[in-house]
Amino acid sequence: MADLKYYDVILKPVITEKSMAGIESKKYTFLVHPEANKIQIREAVEKMFDGAKVAKVHTMNYSGKTKRRGMIYGKTAKRKKAIVQLTDESKDIEIFQGM
């Protein structure tokens, strides 16, 4: 297990129609480090965004896709996505405002 700091856990937010629809129910989607667990993701969100209290964290692992260039086969990097559910009394995350 890698020694991850809270600023290494969250890589970037996911901006799609489905993830934007979840903002109304305080569900935010992030791409996270593939070796991060749910506890690390919870701590990273609460430390990076002031006033955010996490209720639940759901994670999904994506293996790398097989790609081909000529006769050479390779794989893309694996990814991990996390859907973070905030509590009702917590503040919204500002980076998603106005989208």
N, C-alpha and C positions, 0 to 999 in steps of 0.2 A: 504494500500500500504506500502510495506516495505521500510525502509530507506536504500537504497543500495548505497555503494560507488562504484567508477568506477572499482576497482580491484575485487569486488564481482560479477560483472555483467557477465563477460566472464568466463566460466568454463573451456572449452578446445576446440581446433580446431577439426573439423570433417575431417578425412582422408579417403576418398573413391574415387573410380574412377570418379564418377560424379563430386565431389567437386574439384578434381584435374584438371578436364577438364575445369572448370570455371575460373581457375587462369589466363589463357591466356587473358580473357576478364576482368581481375581485379575483379573477384567475389570470395570472401572468405567466408567459412562456419564455424560457431562456434556453440557450445552448450552454451546456456546462461541461466541465472537464470529465472525460470518460471514466476516471477513477474516483470521482467524488461520490460520496454517499448522501443519503437524505438528510442526515444530521448536519453535515458540512454545508449543504445547500441552504438549509434553514438558517444556520448561523450567518452565512454570507449575505443573504437577503436582508436579515435584520440589522447587520452591521453597515452594509452599503447604503441602505435607504432608510433615512430617519423616519421614525414613527410607524414602520411596517412591522406587524406582528403576524407570523406565519401560523396558519391553522393546519394545513396539510401540504405534503409534497408528493407528487407522482412523477416517476421517472420512466423513461423509455430508452433502451439501447438500440442503436442502429449499427449494424456491421457494415464494413466498407463494401462498396459495389465493385464487381469485377469489370475492369475496363480493358480495352484492347487497342493497341496502336501497331498496325501491321501484324506481325506474327508474335509480338511480345504481349503477354498478359500481365496485368498488375491489379492492385486493389487500391481504392481510395481510402482515406483515413476513416476510422470508426468514429461515431458521434454519440452523444448522449443528450437527450432533451428532458427538461424538467418543467412541469406545470405546478406553479406555486399558488395555493389558495390562501388568501389573507383573511384575517378575522374581520367581523363587521365593524368594530370600533377602531381599526387601524387606518392610517392615512394611505391615500393612493400613491402609487409610484409615479414620479414626475416625468420620467423619460417616455412614458406612454401617453401623456396628455397631449391633446391637439392632433391626434392622428386619425 
